[in-house]
């Protein structure tokens, strides 16, 4: 595998097939994940609003 840092050798020692999990087994982890994602999205929107409202000179914001 080649990355920006050069070539890397990856050795696979074991493979396991995926399967379905019961909702009850993952609901707490799923709720935490969704809450974190919603928080990140809200923070991104808030920061985007601040950047759009600000007058910034001499610096280019990536992704815009």
LOSETI-761572 format. One record per residue: residue number from 1; x, y, z of N, C-alpha, C in turn; residue in one letter. Coordinates in nm, 3 decimals. Atoms other than C-alpha are relative to their C-alpha. Layout:
BEGIN
+-----+---------+---------+---------+---------+---------+---------+---------+---------+---------+------+
: seq :      nX :      nY :      nZ :     caX :     caY :     caZ :      cX :      cY :      cZ : type :
+-----+---------+---------+---------+---------+---------+---------+---------+---------+---------+------+
: NUM :       X :       Y :       Z :       X :       Y :       Z :       X :       Y :       Z :    A :
...
+-----+---------+---------+---------+---------+---------+---------+---------+---------+---------+------+
//
This chain:
BEGIN
+-----+---------+---------+---------+---------+---------+---------+---------+---------+---------+------+
: seq :      nX :      nY :      nZ :     caX :     caY :     caZ :      cX :      cY :      cZ : type :
+-----+---------+---------+---------+---------+---------+---------+---------+---------+---------+------+
:   1 :   0.084 :  -0.116 :   0.000 :   0.000 :   0.000 :   0.000 :   0.090 :   0.124 :   0.000 :    X :
:   2 :  -0.077 :  -0.122 :   0.006 :   0.135 :   0.344 :  -0.091 :  -0.082 :   0.115 :   0.057 :    X :
:   3 :   0.063 :  -0.119 :  -0.056 :   0.052 :   0.655 :   0.112 :   0.090 :   0.119 :  -0.030 :    X :
:   4 :  -0.081 :  -0.119 :   0.021 :   0.186 :   1.010 :   0.112 :   0.136 :  -0.013 :   0.067 :    X :
:   5 :  -0.126 :   0.019 :  -0.071 :   0.463 :   0.883 :   0.341 :   0.085 :  -0.112 :  -0.059 :    X :
:   6 :  -0.075 :   0.108 :   0.063 :   0.575 :   0.599 :   0.114 :  -0.080 :  -0.129 :   0.000 :    X :
:   7 :   0.065 :   0.131 :   0.006 :   0.501 :   0.227 :   0.091 :  -0.009 :  -0.061 :   0.139 :    X :
:   8 :   0.020 :   0.070 :  -0.127 :   0.364 :   0.023 :   0.381 :  -0.037 :  -0.144 :  -0.032 :    X :
:   9 :   0.032 :   0.142 :   0.016 :   0.349 :  -0.354 :   0.411 :  -0.099 :  -0.038 :   0.108 :    X :
:  10 :   0.105 :   0.038 :  -0.093 :   0.034 :  -0.491 :   0.572 :  -0.014 :  -0.151 :  -0.003 :    X :
:  11 :   0.014 :   0.144 :  -0.010 :   0.014 :  -0.848 :   0.695 :  -0.135 :  -0.032 :   0.062 :    X :
:  12 :   0.130 :   0.042 :  -0.050 :  -0.330 :  -1.005 :   0.739 :   0.017 :  -0.135 :   0.068 :    X :
:  13 :  -0.015 :   0.125 :  -0.076 :  -0.329 :  -1.268 :   1.013 :  -0.131 :  -0.074 :   0.017 :    X :
:  14 :   0.130 :   0.063 :  -0.022 :  -0.701 :  -1.334 :   1.041 :  -0.108 :   0.081 :  -0.070 :    X :
:  15 :   0.116 :  -0.066 :   0.061 :  -1.025 :  -1.254 :   0.861 :  -0.125 :  -0.056 :   0.063 :    X :
:  16 :   0.128 :   0.042 :  -0.055 :  -1.372 :  -1.262 :   1.006 :  -0.110 :   0.066 :  -0.081 :    X :
:  17 :   0.111 :  -0.056 :   0.075 :  -1.695 :  -1.216 :   0.818 :  -0.089 :   0.081 :   0.095 :    X :
:  18 :   0.090 :  -0.083 :  -0.081 :  -1.932 :  -0.949 :   0.942 :  -0.134 :  -0.068 :   0.017 :    X :
:  19 :   0.132 :   0.057 :  -0.024 :  -2.273 :  -1.025 :   1.076 :  -0.092 :   0.105 :   0.058 :    X :
:  20 :   0.098 :  -0.090 :  -0.058 :  -2.587 :  -0.865 :   1.208 :   0.012 :  -0.002 :   0.152 :    X :
:  21 :  -0.001 :  -0.010 :  -0.145 :  -2.601 :  -0.740 :   1.563 :  -0.140 :   0.041 :   0.046 :    X :
:  22 :   0.130 :  -0.036 :  -0.055 :  -2.909 :  -0.707 :   1.779 :   0.001 :   0.146 :   0.042 :    X :
:  23 :   0.012 :  -0.142 :  -0.035 :  -3.029 :  -0.351 :   1.831 :   0.026 :   0.021 :   0.150 :    X :
:  24 :  -0.016 :  -0.012 :  -0.145 :  -3.039 :  -0.404 :   2.208 :   0.148 :  -0.004 :   0.041 :    X :
:  25 :  -0.142 :   0.011 :  -0.031 :  -2.668 :  -0.491 :   2.203 :   0.078 :   0.126 :  -0.034 :    X :
:  26 :  -0.077 :  -0.116 :   0.046 :  -2.563 :  -0.170 :   2.029 :  -0.070 :   0.134 :   0.021 :    X :
:  27 :   0.077 :  -0.124 :  -0.005 :  -2.830 :   0.088 :   2.111 :   0.070 :   0.110 :   0.078 :    X :
:  28 :  -0.069 :  -0.104 :  -0.077 :  -2.624 :   0.272 :   2.377 :   0.115 :   0.059 :  -0.079 :    X :
:  29 :  -0.113 :  -0.045 :   0.082 :  -2.319 :   0.291 :   2.152 :  -0.048 :   0.079 :  -0.121 :    X :
:  30 :   0.058 :  -0.070 :   0.115 :  -2.535 :   0.396 :   1.856 :  -0.051 :   0.138 :   0.041 :    X :
:  31 :   0.051 :  -0.128 :  -0.048 :  -2.703 :   0.670 :   2.059 :   0.115 :   0.097 :   0.026 :    X :
:  32 :  -0.116 :  -0.084 :  -0.026 :  -2.365 :   0.804 :   2.172 :   0.061 :   0.050 :  -0.131 :    X :
:  33 :  -0.056 :  -0.036 :   0.131 :  -2.236 :   0.800 :   1.813 :  -0.085 :   0.106 :  -0.068 :    X :
:  34 :   0.090 :  -0.095 :   0.066 :  -2.542 :   0.983 :   1.678 :   0.002 :   0.136 :   0.071 :    X :
:  35 :  -0.009 :  -0.126 :  -0.075 :  -2.524 :   1.244 :   1.957 :   0.130 :   0.073 :  -0.033 :    X :
:  36 :  -0.128 :  -0.061 :   0.034 :  -2.155 :   1.306 :   1.882 :  -0.003 :   0.058 :  -0.141 :    X :
:  37 :   0.009 :  -0.048 :   0.138 :  -2.226 :   1.339 :   1.510 :  -0.087 :   0.127 :  -0.008 :    X :
:  38 :   0.086 :  -0.117 :   0.000 :  -2.509 :   1.585 :   1.574 :   0.074 :   0.120 :   0.061 :    X :
:  39 :  -0.079 :  -0.107 :  -0.062 :  -2.280 :   1.788 :   1.802 :   0.106 :   0.054 :  -0.094 :    X :
:  40 :  -0.102 :  -0.042 :   0.097 :  -2.005 :   1.795 :   1.540 :  -0.063 :   0.081 :  -0.113 :    X :
:  41 :   0.067 :  -0.072 :   0.108 :  -2.251 :   1.903 :   1.272 :  -0.043 :   0.139 :   0.046 :    X :
:  42 :   0.042 :  -0.129 :  -0.053 :  -2.389 :   2.181 :   1.492 :   0.120 :   0.093 :   0.016 :    X :
:  43 :  -0.120 :  -0.081 :  -0.016 :  -2.036 :   2.301 :   1.573 :   0.052 :   0.046 :  -0.135 :    X :
:  44 :  -0.045 :  -0.036 :   0.134 :  -1.942 :   2.296 :   1.205 :  -0.087 :   0.112 :  -0.058 :    X :
:  45 :   0.090 :  -0.103 :   0.050 :  -2.250 :   2.500 :   1.113 :   0.025 :   0.133 :   0.071 :    X :
:  46 :  -0.024 :  -0.121 :  -0.078 :  -2.181 :   2.749 :   1.393 :   0.131 :   0.067 :  -0.045 :    X :
:  47 :  -0.128 :  -0.055 :   0.043 :  -1.816 :   2.791 :   1.291 :  -0.008 :   0.054 :  -0.142 :    X :
:  48 :   0.018 :  -0.050 :   0.136 :  -1.916 :   2.829 :   0.926 :  -0.070 :   0.135 :  -0.001 :    X :
:  49 :   0.069 :  -0.129 :  -0.011 :  -2.154 :   3.108 :   1.023 :   0.095 :   0.109 :   0.049 :    X :
:  50 :  -0.097 :  -0.098 :  -0.050 :  -1.878 :   3.281 :   1.218 :   0.099 :   0.040 :  -0.109 :    X :
:  51 :  -0.095 :  -0.027 :   0.107 :  -1.636 :   3.250 :   0.926 :  -0.066 :   0.085 :  -0.108 :    X :
:  52 :   0.070 :  -0.078 :   0.103 :  -1.895 :   3.379 :   0.679 :  -0.024 :   0.144 :   0.044 :    X :
:  53 :   0.028 :  -0.134 :  -0.051 :  -1.970 :   3.678 :   0.904 :   0.128 :   0.081 :   0.024 :    X :
:  54 :  -0.125 :  -0.068 :  -0.032 :  -1.604 :   3.758 :   0.970 :   0.066 :   0.054 :  -0.127 :    X :
:  55 :  -0.079 :  -0.054 :   0.110 :  -1.383 :   3.972 :   0.751 :   0.144 :  -0.046 :   0.025 :    X :
:  56 :  -0.133 :   0.060 :  -0.018 :  -1.066 :   3.765 :   0.719 :   0.082 :   0.032 :  -0.124 :    X :
:  57 :  -0.087 :  -0.036 :   0.113 :  -0.782 :   3.892 :   0.504 :   0.135 :  -0.070 :   0.015 :    X :
:  58 :  -0.133 :   0.059 :   0.000 :  -0.458 :   3.725 :   0.408 :   0.004 :  -0.146 :   0.034 :    X :
:  59 :   0.003 :   0.142 :  -0.032 :  -0.573 :   3.372 :   0.482 :  -0.117 :  -0.063 :  -0.074 :    X :
:  60 :   0.104 :   0.070 :   0.074 :  -0.770 :   3.125 :   0.274 :  -0.049 :  -0.118 :   0.082 :    X :
:  61 :   0.060 :   0.111 :  -0.074 :  -1.008 :   2.891 :   0.457 :  -0.017 :  -0.118 :  -0.096 :    X :
:  62 :   0.012 :   0.119 :   0.084 :  -0.981 :   2.539 :   0.312 :  -0.144 :  -0.047 :  -0.010 :    X :
:  63 :   0.133 :   0.057 :   0.018 :  -1.293 :   2.379 :   0.169 :  -0.106 :   0.099 :  -0.043 :    X :
:  64 :   0.099 :  -0.101 :   0.042 :  -1.462 :   2.703 :   0.070 :   0.036 :   0.053 :  -0.136 :    X :
+-----+---------+---------+---------+---------+---------+---------+---------+---------+---------+------+
//
